[in-house]
């Protein structure tokens, strides 16, 4: 578990040698090989010639794997940046056949939406929060702002409807605030799979 957390630092998109991975994670070569083998058993990274190839979302995939094995969310979140989080969010939407865009800019007034997924004319607008914990009031503020962005988006774009959502690293007790779903990243795939069946209960 702890070695996986250390391994997050060595996951760099593109190719990295075992030696460089060992330096980035401050582990021995033997432990680095062990970490890399563990990652690949879980579908993260591939060996190509003398390098290990990682994709854009692999850092966050490793983080989620570490959390699922009991690593503290707060510790893992220190290894992540917002790009990691958005990459995996977008990748999950794409895997569920959503037409996906990142960092969508709206004007007059200027607003930015982290990830937009559209499927069959229905859009889901996601605000990515990769912080480990947020207070209830902070979550409520995030929801209110996302609802405002969604209304602005609908007024400008040709979609049948749009649903605001917050995607987090941490699992909160509240699953909805004002009918806006608060979705832990590891539950996003299931949310996308059941998206149309849940529309009636969502803010749209």
Secondary structure by P-SEA (a helix, b strand, c coil): caaaaaaccccccccccaaaaaaaacccaaaaaaaaaaaaaaccccccccbbbbccaaaaaaaaaaaaacccaaaaaaaccaaaaaaaaaaaaaaacccccccccccccbbbbcbbbbcccbbbbbbbbccccccaaaaaaaaaaaaaaaaaaaacccccbbbbbbbcccccccccccccccccccaaaaaaaacccccccccc
